[in-house]
Amino acid sequence: MKKIILIKLGGSLITEKDKPYTSRDDVINQLAIEIKKIITTKKDTIFILGNGGGSFAHYPAKKYHIQDKTKKDLFGYAAVQDGAAQLNRIVVGALLKQGIPAVSLHPSSFVTASGGVKKAFFTDSLFGQLHNHLTPVIYGDIVFDEKDSYHIFSTEALFSLIIPELRKEHYQVEKIIHLTSVAGVLDAKKQIIPLISQQNFVEVKKHIFKTKGTDVTGGMLHKIETALSYAKNGIPTYIIQGDNKQKLLTKLLLNQEVIGTTIV
Amino acid sequence: MKKIILIKLGGSLITEKDKPYTSRDDVINQLAIEIKKIITTKKDTIFILGNGGGSFAHYPAKKYHIQDKTKKDLFGYAAVQDGAAQLNRIVVGALLKQGIPAVSLHPSSFVTASGGVKKAFFTDSLFGQLHNHLTPVIYGDIVFDEKDSYHIFSTEALFSLIIPELRKEHYQVEKIIHLTSVAGVLDAKKQIIPLISQQNFVEVKKHIFKTKGTDVTGGMLHKIETALSYAKNGIPTYIIQGDNKQKLLTKLLLNQEVIGTTIV
């Protein structure tokens, strides 16, 4: 079994929250350096990366009322697709600079939807990239929807689509890591909730803070709900802060204890 | 029948030949303005655009010996994919600036190959974009090849893959236009050859000049051979200069006579 770890670089972590189309290049470059070291160390593991849209995708999505089904704006569709792809280029560029053979996997070119759920999903390119020992980088994107014109699939939702396909091809998805701009899931007292499971989710839901910033894909609640669906397949998710100097990602991958939220 | 015209913006037209990763933004912007006017005028016609790789794709392809099957370089694969996608973003950005709802269609995410020919081709995203009245912009790209690790599909080759799919869905492909950095196909005396067909191709082949610049997809001969294959399906190709102030594209689409090469 080939081991796989999926890592999401959160959009609000790698872009400036209040500045449209502005990436935090220092954060992205620091993450690229850390990921390069990890890939070099853990040679038995395949990494699939994903980046959120941050202010590159959420800003045009808001501007063109993309979430308002009564105001379908096809120019807005194009603008969101462009913004999402722009940020993905910046992320891939930073990874290439560190010598990682990173390749984009563009969701709007290989996924379509029907009424907000997957209609078709072309997996040949993904498996080709994995076969070639490349590091795929997907991202939250706007895709064609045969009922609703278009649908936004977040990086989390795309991970949900990819995981069963990976399992079918006998890849073992070991864990999912979300690098976010916060230290984990916070409760009403701004304390980190260390563990979330089906058992305590109803209670947790009452107390969690909404994540800041413009996010048309649902913020932290969306992350938790998607993570609980991964957990049903035995795949844990770790939500940790990505923009600090503590190298939490490296520590987590070396099985050291890190501050953050685990969802099982 | 929905009428379709495919237009290729040649890579050596829209990038600086001798400068890697340098786009000719003035040329791209001028073309975007012209295309906007054409789309507004010809409301009964759907346009699919494509851009070549120019110095964005051909430079890394040469650097990493992408065409040398004995020196497979997977970092090179990633670098070529990145370069091609970078230029496509610039082109799409210029089209969006003119109000065209341009969307990228990324070949490496929806096409795979086997021994240099198409293996799988996911058409749902393309037809979704057309259904949504968006303007797809494809580009020459490096894709997974199950036998040769990877394969470069030029924009021309991708048009060849797309045309039969369009016809199956009852789109009528009216013509193909190549906007190039030269005024047409030139003979040994640097005179434009006005008409190329199966009948005179053998003779023409002896006399044509190779196009200048780094081009790993075969240059002018490749364009002609691909165009002759379109012609077998009754689709003419026009090779005209794209970087002049004569608005040849507009004139051609208004059925005015223009200088260039027609391949039938």
Interface residues (C-beta under 8 A of the other chain):
Chain A: L74 F75 Y77 A78 A79 Q81 D82 A85 Q86 R89 V92 G93 L96 G99 I100 P101 A102 V103 S104 L105 H106 P107 S108 S109 F110 V111 T112 K119 A120 F122 D124 S125 G128 Q129 H131 N132 H133 L134 T135 V143 F144 D145 E146 S149 Y150
Chain B: L74 F75 Y77 A78 A79 Q81 D82 A85 Q86 R89 V92 G93 L96 G99 I100 P101 A102 V103 S104 L105 H106 P107 S108 S109 F110 V111 T112 K119 A120 F122 D124 S125 G128 Q129 H131 N132 H133 L134 V143 F144 D145 E146 S149 Y150
